[in-house]
Amino acid sequence: MEYLKMHLLRNKVSKLVYYELFQDINDAIAREKQLKAGSRQKKIDLINRQNPEWIDLMIKK
């Protein structure tokens, strides 16, 4: 989870609406590159499938 927080700070993320967990950093990097290469609409569709209300996932309940 510490890596996630560093990633969010480095990329100036103000609201976390989607994330994936990986055991291997190389898999995570490959997936990030895959997502970055996709269209904005594909990213929106991905978020809408898993978090349709766009709830901030960093807020602890």
N, C-alpha and C positions, 0 to 999 in steps of 0.2 A: 504494500500500500504506500510505502514511502516513495517508491519510484513514481507511482501515479501522481502524488502530490508535487514532486519535482517537475514532472512533465506538464502538469497543469500550470504551474507558475512560469515555467520557461516559455510556454506557448500562450500566455496571457488569457487563459480560459476563465471566463466569468461564471459559466453555468455548465455543469457536466450533465449531459442528457443521454450519453451512450458510452460504453466502454466494454472492452473484452479483456479477459485475463489469460495469460500464457505462462507456461512453465519455462519455456526457452526464450531468451531475449531475441534470438535470431528469427524465431517465428513471429514475435511481436513486431519486429522491424519490417519483416516482409509483408505482414498484414497492413501495417501503417502505410507502406508504399502503395499497396494495392488500393487502399481506401483513398489516398491522396490523388491517385490517377483516375479515379472514377468521377463521374459528373456530380454536380451539386444535387441534382434530383435523386440520384441513386443513394446519396448520403442521407437525404431527407427521408426517403422511403425506408431505409434501414432503421433510422431512429423511430419513425412512425410505427413500424412493426413491433418494436420492443418497448417503446416508451411513448405511446400515442399522445399523452398529455404533456410531454416534454418536461417532466418533473425533474428538478435539480437533484441528482443522485448523490451529491456531496453533502447535502443537508441531512444531518443525523436526526432520527426521530426518537 
